[in-house]
């Protein structure tokens, strides 16, 4: 089975004139989209498009209309000319007791030969908006090497970071370990470093129960931490940036893995 749980730690560190850092423990789902019906039928504590202790709903992702996600992924990546898409794995927070908020969900998209071909970064803000960045993986990348990508910022996330910004990503495709590192820069220099590291655990009824007992409020912790840390930044005097209209297109495509 490709699907799994990952127990890990999220760290955000603001650099520049005002320094700020926080970290918290989380657990995440890594879901092979083709395994979702099997997981929903075979696990008592996991629900696919239904309520359960831990659940996943198609309507929380992609087009958010409840339709299956694999066809959507294939439509998103088609303009990049990557050829047939093989395995697609989605890293995200689960619905826990019916509630979820995902600041960032990551789709790891393989080609038909099983090589990682593209990443889709699905970003949400606390205003109910969502935007996706689809970036191809360097075809010359060695299988064991990290994925290095970058793209310009198109979507308003934090009121404390200007829109004229740039992301740099460093990812290790999830195996026994998981690593995601994101650096955000503006004209004056780097302003934010965010990371997620984790270790794989089996996605079983026992594994789910152990994860929930260790982190019973993980989904509330995510949204609570966002607002609490925003209050602390405001008290430190970090200037606010106005909320512009969302992009006209819900998906930004990049033809190259490196977009300075």
C-alpha positions in Angstrom: 0.0 0.0 0.0 1.3 3.4 -0.9 -0.9 5.4 1.5 0.4 6.0 5.0 0.4 8.3 8.1 3.3 10.6 8.8 4.1 11.9 12.3 6.0 15.1 12.2 6.8 18.6 13.2 5.9 21.9 11.6 8.3 24.9 12.1 7.8 28.4 10.9 10.6 31.0 11.3 10.3 34.6 10.3 13.5 36.3 9.4 14.5 39.9 8.7 13.8 42.9 10.9 11.3 41.1 13.1 12.2 37.6 14.2 9.6 35.1 15.1 9.5 31.3 15.4 7.0 28.6 16.4 6.8 24.8 16.1 4.2 22.2 16.8 3.6 18.4 16.4 1.2 17.1 13.7 0.3 14.0 11.8 -0.6 14.0 8.2 -2.1 11.6 5.6 -0.3 10.5 2.5 -3.0 9.1 0.2 -2.6 7.3 -3.1 -5.7 8.6 -5.0 -6.2 5.2 -6.5 -6.4 3.5 -3.1 -9.1 5.8 -1.6 -12.1 3.4 -2.3 -10.1 0.5 -0.9 -9.2 2.5 2.2 -12.7 3.7 2.8 -14.1 0.1 2.6 -11.4 -1.6 4.5 -10.8 0.6 7.6 -13.3 1.2 10.3 -11.7 4.4 11.6 -11.2 6.0 8.1 -14.0 7.3 5.9 -13.8 8.2 2.3 -16.5 10.8 1.4 -18.3 9.9 4.6 -18.0 10.7 8.3 -15.6 8.7 10.4 -13.1 9.3 13.2 -10.6 10.2 10.5 -11.9 11.0 7.0 -11.0 12.4 3.6 -13.5 14.1 1.3 -12.9 14.9 -2.4 -14.8 18.2 -2.0 -12.1 19.6 0.3 -9.5 19.5 -2.6 -9.0 20.2 -6.3 -12.2 21.6 -7.9 -14.0 21.3 -4.5 -17.1 20.0 -6.2 -16.9 16.4 -4.8 -15.7 14.9 -8.1 -12.8 12.4 -8.0 -9.4 14.0 -7.8 -7.3 12.0 -10.3 -9.1 13.3 -13.4 -8.7 16.8 -12.1 -4.9 16.2 -11.6 -4.6 14.9 -15.1 -6.4 18.0 -16.5 -4.2 20.3 -14.5 -1.0 18.7 -15.8 -2.0 18.2 -19.4 -0.9 21.6 -20.6 2.6 20.8 -19.2 2.9 18.0 -21.8 4.2 15.5 -19.2 2.5 12.5 -20.9 0.4 9.8 -19.1 0.3 10.3 -15.3 0.9 7.3 -13.1 0.6 7.2 -9.3 -0.6 10.4 -7.6 -0.1 10.8 -3.9 -1.6 13.6 -1.8 -0.1 14.8 1.4 -2.6 16.6 3.6 -4.2 16.9 7.0 -7.2 14.6 7.5 -10.7 15.5 8.7 -10.7 14.7 12.4 -14.1 14.6 14.1 -15.4 16.2 10.9 -13.2 19.3 10.8 -10.1 20.1 8.7 -8.1 23.0 7.5 -5.2 22.5 5.1 -2.9 25.6 4.6 -0.9 23.5 2.1 -1.6 20.2 0.4 1.0 18.6 -1.9 0.3 16.3 -4.8 3.3 14.1 -5.8 2.6 13.1 -9.4 4.5 10.3 -11.1 4.7 9.5 -14.8 3.8 6.2 -16.3 7.3 4.8 -15.6 7.0 5.6 -11.9 9.3 8.7 -11.9 8.2 11.8 -10.1 7.1 14.2 -12.9 5.3 17.1 -11.2 4.2 18.7 -8.0 1.0 20.5 -7.4 1.0 22.8 -4.4 -2.6 23.5 -3.2 -2.6 26.6 -1.0 -5.5 27.9 1.2 -5.8 31.0 3.2 -8.1 31.8 6.1 -10.5 33.8 3.9 -11.9 30.6 2.3 -9.9 31.0 -0.9 -7.6 28.4 -2.6 -5.0 28.5 -5.3 -2.8 25.8 -6.9 0.7 26.0 -8.3 1.7 23.2 -10.7 5.4 22.8 -11.3 7.2 20.1 -13.3 10.1 18.2 -11.7 13.4 18.5 -13.4 13.6 15.4 -15.7 17.3 15.2 -15.1 16.9 14.8 -11.3 18.5 11.7 -9.8 15.9 9.5 -8.0 17.5 9.9 -4.6 18.1 13.7 -5.0 15.7 16.2 -3.4 13.2 18.1 -5.6 14.2 21.7 -6.0 11.6 24.1 -7.4 10.6 27.7 -7.3 7.8 30.0 -8.4 6.4 33.5 -8.0 3.7 34.2 -5.5 0.3 34.7 -7.0 -2.1 34.2 -4.1 -2.6 36.1 -0.9 -1.9 34.0 2.2 -0.6 36.1 5.1 -1.4 39.7 5.8 2.2 40.1 7.1 4.0 39.3 3.8 3.8 41.3 0.6 2.4 39.9 -2.6 5.6 40.6 -4.5 7.3 37.5 -3.2 8.9 34.3 -4.4 8.9 30.7 -3.2 11.7 28.2 -3.2 10.9 24.6 -2.4 13.1 21.7 -1.4 11.2 18.4 -1.0 12.2 14.8 -0.4 9.5 12.6 -1.9 7.8 10.7 1.0 9.3 7.3 1.8 10.2 6.3 5.3 10.9 9.9 6.0 9.2 13.1 4.8 10.8 16.5 4.3 9.3 19.7 3.0 11.2 23.0 3.1 9.8 26.3 1.8 11.6 29.6 1.7 9.7 32.8 0.9 11.6 36.0 -0.2 10.6 39.5 -1.0 12.7 42.3 -2.7 14.5 43.0 0.6 15.5 39.3 1.2 14.2 36.2 2.8 11.2 36.7 5.2 10.0 33.2 6.0 11.3 29.6 6.3 8.7 26.9 6.8 9.3 23.2 7.1 7.6 19.9 7.8 9.5 16.7 8.7 8.0 13.4 9.6 8.3 9.6 9.8 6.1 7.1 8.1 3.6 5.0 10.1 1.1 2.4 8.7 -2.3 3.6 7.8 -4.3 1.0 9.7 -7.1 1.2 12.3 -4.5 0.8 15.0 -2.2 3.4 13.5 -5.1 5.9 13.2 -6.2 5.4 16.9 -2.6 5.9 18.1 -2.3 9.1 16.0 -5.6 10.5 17.3 -4.7 9.7 20.9 -1.3 11.5 20.5 -2.8 14.5 18.7 -6.6 14.6 19.4 -7.0 18.2 18.4 -4.5 18.4 15.5 -6.8 20.0 13.0 -8.0 22.7 15.5 -4.3 23.2 16.5 -3.5 24.2 12.9 -6.1 26.9 12.5 -5.6 28.0 16.1 -1.9 28.4 15.6 -2.4 30.5 12.5 -4.5 33.1 14.4 -2.5 33.1 17.6 0.8 33.6 15.7 -0.9 36.4 13.6 -1.8 38.2 16.9 1.8 37.9 18.1 3.2 39.3 14.9 0.7 42.2 15.0 1.8 42.9 18.6 5.4 43.0 17.4 4.5 45.7 14.9 4.9 43.8 11.7 3.1 45.9 9.0 -0.1 44.6 7.4 -0.6 44.2 3.6 -4.1 44.5 2.1 -6.0 41.6 0.7 -6.1 41.9 -3.1 -8.7 40.0 -5.2 -7.8 36.4 -5.8 -6.2 35.4 -9.1 -8.6 35.1 -12.1 -7.3 31.6 -12.7 -7.5 29.0 -9.9 -4.3 27.3 -11.1 -0.9 28.8 -12.0 1.1 26.6 -14.3 4.9 26.8 -14.6 6.6 25.2 -17.6 10.0 25.0 -15.8 10.8 23.7 -12.3 12.9 26.8 -11.7 11.2 30.2 -12.1 13.3 32.9 -10.6 
